[in-house]
Amino acid sequence: MITEWLFKDLFNEIEKVRRDLKELCHEVKKMSAVLDTLTAQVAANTSVVDSAVVLIGGLAQQIQDLKNDPVALQALADSLKGEDDKLAAALVANTPAASSKRRG
């Protein structure tokens, strides 16, 4: 009788460990997917930052090159303004509106 009770108790403990291990594996898989998503986002952000650095460096050189040509400098400014407007519109179109309700 005691042996049977010990086996049942041991079996129940093993089942509990098995369930816990299964849940842990499930959580690890979810974390892995989140990590993959974050890794991809970091790579995308790094690419955007690198592109911005090249763009800014190129703009600085263009401005330097055009500093004695007001007409060409104005054309560059107009071109940049057009790109700025497109970027602002894209940001507005793809950014969720802030909720007017406060969470409390």
Secondary structure, 3 states (H helix, E strand, C coil): CHHHHHHHHHHHHHHHHHHHHHHHHHHHHHHHHHHHHHHHHHHHHHHHHHHHHHHHHHHHHHHHHHCCCHHHHHHHHHHHHHHHHHHHHHHHHCCCCCCCCCCC
